Amino acid sequence: MKRIKLALALGLGMVVSACSSFEGPTRNAPMQAPQLGAVVPQDDPRDYRLEAVRFDAPADLSVSEANSFYPLADIVWRGDPLGDRKSQVSEIFRTAIIRGAEGLDGETPVVVDVTLARFHSLTERTRYTVGGTHSIKFDLTIRHAETGAVLEPTRRVTADLPALGGQAAVMAEQRGETQKVRILAHLAALFRDTLTDASGWDTTPAS
């Protein structure tokens, strides 16, 4: 099994717009997300080889730094120092995708498009009291890397993860199991699932 190496193409301008592109060997993969033809049916188990990933956190997603129990925003993240939250979430996905794709060497080269819809983690107030849920949602499309044909049409993925609270959260952090560590492991496992059999995903067609 060969190691897949994805090179991050993330310039300053793309950080500002929170749109990141991660590519491996392109093998002539069309990178403008063309809407080509009918969906090509795939037989399970999947036999994919990841060639490129395109991740986008749209500019209109709202961000909150309010330390309330449940801020009304699309992005709530406290697992990194105060800063550009969209860029931080983009980096989380970048790392998780690279981990999840490690060692995949199937017959079908694919490009994966991911568009963030929600990344609502816990505020400090919630994390150290009641806990809750890391609410993570995004749209996923899988295309053939050489032809651009849609192998799996765009669908909304719900990748929620139970979030520790109170003493359990404190003890987890002491073990090195921070929010970021847990979310990275969770997303990496789920992303690997979708490139193999996708049985663990909660998905619905994207509108």
C-alpha positions as CSV (number, residue, x, y, z in Angstrom):
1,M,0.0,0.0,0.0
2,K,1.6,3.3,-1.0
3,R,1.5,6.3,1.3
4,I,-0.7,9.1,-0.1
5,K,0.8,12.5,0.3
6,L,-1.4,15.5,0.0
7,A,0.1,18.9,-0.6
8,L,-1.8,21.8,0.9
9,A,-2.4,24.6,-1.5
10,L,-3.6,27.2,1.0
11,G,-2.5,30.8,0.2
12,L,-3.1,33.8,2.4
13,G,-6.0,34.9,0.2
14,M,-7.6,31.5,0.6
15,V,-7.2,31.6,4.3
16,V,-9.1,34.9,4.4
17,S,-11.9,33.4,2.4
18,A,-11.7,30.2,4.4
19,C,-11.5,28.1,1.2
20,S,-8.7,25.6,1.1
21,S,-7.5,23.2,-1.6
22,F,-5.5,20.1,-0.9
23,E,-4.0,18.1,-3.7
24,G,-2.0,15.0,-4.3
25,P,-0.8,14.0,-7.8
26,T,-3.4,15.4,-10.1
27,R,-3.4,12.8,-12.8
28,N,-5.2,15.3,-14.9
29,A,-8.0,15.7,-12.3
30,P,-10.3,18.6,-13.3
31,M,-10.1,21.0,-10.4
32,Q,-13.0,23.3,-11.3
33,A,-15.7,20.9,-10.0
34,P,-17.4,20.5,-13.4
35,Q,-21.0,19.2,-13.3
36,L,-20.5,16.3,-15.7
37,G,-23.0,13.8,-16.9
38,A,-25.0,11.3,-14.9
39,V,-24.0,9.7,-11.7
40,V,-21.8,6.7,-12.2
41,P,-23.1,3.8,-10.0
42,Q,-20.5,2.2,-7.7
43,D,-20.4,-1.3,-6.3
44,D,-19.5,-1.7,-2.6
45,P,-17.0,-2.2,-1.2
46,R,-15.4,1.0,-2.5
47,D,-12.0,0.7,-4.1
48,Y,-10.9,4.3,-4.1
49,R,-7.5,6.0,-4.3
50,L,-7.6,9.6,-3.1
51,E,-5.9,12.0,-5.6
52,A,-7.2,15.4,-4.3
53,V,-9.4,17.0,-1.8
54,R,-11.1,20.4,-2.0
55,F,-12.3,21.9,1.2
56,D,-14.4,25.1,1.5
57,A,-15.7,27.0,4.5
58,P,-18.0,29.5,2.9
59,A,-17.5,33.2,3.8
60,D,-21.1,33.6,4.9
61,L,-20.8,31.1,7.8
62,S,-21.2,33.0,11.1
63,V,-18.7,32.8,13.9
64,S,-19.2,33.5,17.6
65,E,-16.8,34.0,20.5
66,A,-19.6,34.5,23.0
67,N,-19.0,32.4,26.2
68,S,-22.7,31.4,26.6
69,F,-24.1,27.9,26.8
70,Y,-25.2,27.8,23.2
71,P,-24.1,30.7,20.9
72,L,-26.3,31.1,17.8
73,A,-23.6,30.7,15.1
74,D,-22.4,28.3,12.5
75,I,-18.9,28.1,13.9
76,V,-18.1,27.9,17.6
77,W,-14.6,26.7,18.4
78,R,-12.4,27.0,21.5
79,G,-9.9,24.2,20.9
80,D,-7.2,26.6,19.6
81,P,-6.0,30.0,20.8
82,L,-8.2,33.0,19.9
83,G,-7.7,33.7,16.2
84,D,-9.2,33.0,12.7
85,R,-11.7,30.3,13.5
86,K,-12.4,29.4,9.9
87,S,-8.7,28.9,9.2
88,Q,-8.4,26.8,12.4
89,V,-11.4,24.6,11.4
90,S,-10.0,24.3,7.9
91,E,-6.7,23.0,9.3
92,I,-8.6,20.4,11.4
93,F,-10.3,19.1,8.3
94,R,-7.0,19.1,6.4
95,T,-5.2,17.1,9.0
96,A,-8.2,14.7,9.5
97,I,-8.5,14.1,5.7
98,I,-4.8,13.3,5.4
99,R,-4.9,10.9,8.3
100,G,-8.1,9.2,7.0
101,A,-6.7,8.7,3.5
102,E,-3.4,7.2,4.7
103,G,-2.6,4.0,2.9
104,L,-5.6,3.9,0.6
105,D,-4.5,2.5,-2.8
106,G,-7.6,1.4,-4.7
107,E,-8.2,1.1,-8.4
108,T,-10.4,4.2,-8.7
109,P,-8.7,7.6,-8.4
110,V,-11.1,10.1,-6.8
111,V,-11.4,13.8,-6.0
112,V,-13.4,14.6,-2.8
113,D,-15.2,17.9,-2.4
114,V,-16.1,19.0,1.1
115,T,-18.1,22.1,2.0
116,L,-18.5,23.0,5.6
117,A,-22.0,23.8,6.8
118,R,-21.6,23.7,10.6
119,F,-18.8,23.3,13.2
120,H,-20.4,24.1,16.5
121,S,-18.2,22.9,19.4
122,L,-18.5,23.8,23.1
123,T,-17.8,27.1,24.7
124,E,-15.7,27.2,27.9
125,R,-18.9,27.7,30.0
126,T,-20.5,24.6,28.5
127,R,-17.4,22.4,28.4
128,Y,-16.7,22.8,32.1
129,T,-20.3,22.3,33.2
130,V,-22.9,20.3,31.3
131,G,-21.0,19.2,28.2
132,G,-23.0,18.5,25.1
133,T,-22.3,17.7,21.4
134,H,-19.8,18.7,18.9
135,S,-22.2,19.5,16.0
136,I,-20.4,19.0,12.7
137,K,-22.1,19.0,9.3
138,F,-20.7,19.3,5.8
139,D,-21.6,18.5,2.1
140,L,-19.6,15.7,0.4
141,T,-19.2,14.9,-3.3
142,I,-16.9,12.2,-4.8
143,R,-15.8,12.5,-8.4
144,H,-13.6,10.4,-10.7
145,A,-10.2,12.2,-10.7
146,E,-9.5,11.6,-14.4
147,T,-12.9,12.2,-16.0
148,G,-14.7,14.4,-13.4
149,A,-17.7,12.1,-13.5
150,V,-19.8,12.2,-10.3
151,L,-19.3,8.8,-8.5
152,E,-21.3,9.8,-5.4
153,P,-23.6,12.8,-5.6
154,T,-23.5,15.6,-3.1
155,R,-24.9,14.6,0.2
156,R,-25.1,16.3,3.6
157,V,-23.0,14.5,6.2
158,T,-23.8,14.7,9.9
159,A,-20.6,13.9,11.8
160,D,-21.7,14.9,15.4
161,L,-19.6,13.7,18.3
162,P,-20.6,13.6,22.0
163,A,-18.7,16.2,23.9
164,L,-17.4,15.7,27.5
165,G,-18.3,18.2,30.2
166,G,-17.4,19.0,33.8
167,Q,-15.0,16.7,35.6
168,A,-14.9,14.3,32.7
169,A,-13.6,17.1,30.4
170,V,-11.0,18.1,32.9
171,M,-9.8,14.5,33.4
172,A,-9.7,14.0,29.6
173,E,-7.5,17.1,29.1
174,Q,-5.2,15.8,31.8
175,R,-4.8,12.6,29.7
176,G,-4.1,14.7,26.6
177,E,-7.6,14.1,25.1
178,T,-8.4,17.6,24.3
179,Q,-11.4,18.6,22.2
180,K,-9.1,19.0,19.2
181,V,-7.6,15.5,19.6
182,R,-11.0,13.8,19.9
183,I,-12.5,15.7,16.9
184,L,-9.4,15.0,14.7
185,A,-9.6,11.2,15.5
186,H,-13.3,11.2,14.9
187,L,-13.2,12.9,11.6
188,A,-10.2,10.9,10.3
189,A,-12.1,7.7,11.1
190,L,-15.3,8.9,9.4
191,F,-13.5,10.1,6.4
192,R,-11.8,6.8,6.0
193,D,-15.1,5.1,6.2
194,T,-16.6,7.1,3.4
195,L,-13.7,6.1,1.1
196,T,-14.2,2.4,2.0
197,D,-17.8,1.5,2.8
198,A,-19.4,4.7,4.3
199,S,-21.4,2.5,6.6
200,G,-20.8,4.8,9.6
201,W,-22.0,8.1,7.9
202,D,-25.3,9.7,8.7
203,T,-26.1,11.3,5.3
204,T,-28.9,12.8,3.4
205,P,-29.0,14.3,-0.2
206,A,-27.9,17.9,-0.2
207,S,-30.6,20.4,-1.3
